[in-house]
């Protein structure tokens, strides 16, 4: 079983930046997973933010955040990053890392395929 642990959340002012990290451990080999970031704001449903294939060659970001977020991964460290810039109060949420089984070059955008979840990290953007 793969375990996921997020870090890097915090309080930031409007226009600021944060880099979230998600470190994975366990079995099966981590090169069989597409990794995604989701977020859930108070009173709202969890929403998809961005995802990346194991190879790193395929990426996807939701239009609502495209241009403000960059997803990347360091497979030597089993870590996926979400760099978020020009943050807005509407970005306030708990951010979750998730994993979906996939071939190495495939980025999974079908959110129903994400079965493994971390505990989340809080991001708060003050106005």
N, C-alpha and C positions, 0 to 999 in steps of 0.2 A: 504494500500500500504506500502511496506517495503522500507525504505530509508537506503542507505549504505554510510558510510563515511570512507575514507581511511586516514591514517596518517603514519608517520615514514620514509618517503622518505628523500633523501638528497644526499650530495656529499661524496663519499668515495673513497679511493685509492684502486688500484688493490690488491686483497687478503683480503680486509676488509670485514666487516659484517654489516648487517642492519636487523632490525626486523620491518616489516610492520604490521600495525593493520587495521582491518576493523570492525567498530562498526555498528550494525544493529538496527533499531528501526521500530515500526509500526505494522501493521496487514497484513496478518493473523499470527497466532502464528509462531514464528521463528523455531519451531521444525519441520516444514514442508519444510525445505529448505536444499539442499546441497549447500555448499559455495565454490566458486572457485576464483583463482587468474589468471589473464591474464596480458599480457604486450604488449605494442606497441612501437617499436623503430621508429625513424624518417624515413619516406619513406617506412616503412614495414607494413604488415598487422598485426592485433592483433593476438597474439598467446596464446595458453593455457599454463599455467605453472603448476598449482597444484590444487587439490580439496579435500574436506573432507565432509563426511556425518555429519548430525546433531549429531549423537551419538558419532562421533569422532573415531569410530571403523574401518571405511573404509576410506582409503586415496589413492590418486593417484598423481604422479608427472611425468612430461614429461621426457623422457630419457636425454634430453639436460641439465636438471638441477638436475636430481636425484643424490643424494649424497651430493649436495650442499645446498638444501633447505629442510626445515621441516615445514609442515603445522600443525597447531593445533588450538583448539578453546576452549574458556571458555564460556560456555552457561550461566553461572550465570551473566556474563558481556555482553552477546550478542556480543562477539568479536571473530574474527578469526585472527590468526597471520600467517605471513610467515617469518620465520627465514631464512635469506640468508647468506651463508658463502662463503669464498674464491671467492669473486666477481671478475668478469672480465669486461673489457670495453664493451664486447658484451652483457652484462646484462643491459647496459644503456637503459632505456625505461621509459614510463609512465606505472605504474602498477595499474591495475584496480581490484577491488573486484566485484564479481557478485554472484547472487543467482539463483538457479533453484529449482523448486518445486520437492520434492522427499520424499519418506518414510524416516523415521528417520535413518535407517541403510544403506541407499543407497548413494553411491558417484556417482554423475553424471559426466560422461566423454564425453557425447555427447554435444559438445559446443553449438549446436543450441538451446539447452534447457535453456541456461542461458539468462534470459530476463531482469533481474534487474541489474542495474549498478551504481557504485559510480562514483565520478568525477575524480578519479585517483590521484596518488601521483608520483612525479618525482624521479627516481633513476638515479644518474649519477656516473659512475665509471671512475676515471681518471687513465691513464696509467703512 
